[in-house]
Amino acid sequence: MKIRPVLMSFVVLAASLGALPSSAHGLQGVPPIDSQAETLAIAQKNAPINSAVRLQEHLQRLSPDSPLWSFSVPARQRFVASLRFNAAGVTTLRYQDIVEELSYSEAYRVLALFGVTRVLATLPPLRSETLEDERIRTLQDPS
């Protein structure tokens, strides 16, 4: 059976979230993720920036496609200065500049760098300018 890449991505995502039984994706005996804490730990561990060292590396080679360019220079400096890490990943961040400057999609990409997109659901409403922004907004607030 040939599975299209989009369908495979869905199967992998659904399986990782525990939405499919392990036999449906060929992982016999692997228990599904059963808690938000476990999901967060996996996201932070696998985030592109999960330590102060990785943050410095990212900043040293700040490519033009880095989500951090979504901020103005002063806001980016404040945001970066606010980040604190432990062995699990980011523990503290200043979100005021996210709220003041970023759209939902920009904020999502910034937070994804650190594996903490769940923070988006706790923020006051952000700008919504595109269909992508609206989709992300409705994911965070289904009402």
C-alpha positions, -999 to 999 in steps of 0.1 A, spaced: 0 0 0 14 34 -10 7 62 14 10 98 2 35 120 21 7 142 34 -12 112 47 20 98 62 26 131 80 -9 129 94 -4 93 105 29 101 122 14 132 139 -17 113 150 4 84 163 27 107 182 -3 123 199 -17 90 208 -47 93 185 -40 60 168 -34 26 183 2 16 181 -7 -13 157 -20 13 132 14 28 127 36 -3 131 49 5 166 39 -26 185 41 -22 223 49 15 223 24 33 246 8 65 234 17 98 249 -8 102 278 -1 136 294 4 172 285 36 172 305 50 143 285 40 161 252 57 193 264 89 174 275 92 158 240 86 191 223 112 210 243 138 182 241 134 182 203 132 219 198 158 236 177 167 258 207 166 240 240 195 254 259 214 286 264 242 272 242 219 265 213 204 300 217 238 316 214 246 294 184 214 304 167 220 341 174 256 339 161 244 326 128 210 344 127 198 335 92 174 357 74 147 330 78 149 329 116 115 336 132 134 359 156 135 385 127 98 389 132 106 412 162 119 447 160 156 449 171 148 462 207 120 437 211 142 408 200 169 419 224 144 420 253 129 387 244 162 369 240 175 385 273 144 371 291 150 335 281 160 311 309 167 274 304 172 243 325 180 207 315 145 203 301 145 234 279 132 270 282 116 278 316 110 315 314 103 340 286 90 375 283 58 375 262 49 412 262 68 418 229 52 388 213 17 403 222 27 438 210 45 430 178 37 396 164 8 379 146 -4 344 155 17 328 128 49 348 137 44 340 174 38 303 167 71 301 147 90 319 175 76 297 202 82 266 181 120 274 182 118 266 219 92 239 218 67 259 238 39 267 213 14 258 241 22 293 255 3 308 226 -30 296 242 -23 317 273 -15 350 256 -39 378 250 -52 380 214 -26 387 188 -29 402 153 -46 380 128 -38 391 92 -37 359 72 -55 326 68 -26 309 86 -30 334 115 -67 325 117 -61 288 117 -35 291 145 -58 314 164 -87 289 162 -64 260 172 -56 280 204 -91 291 211 -117 269 194 -146 291 206 
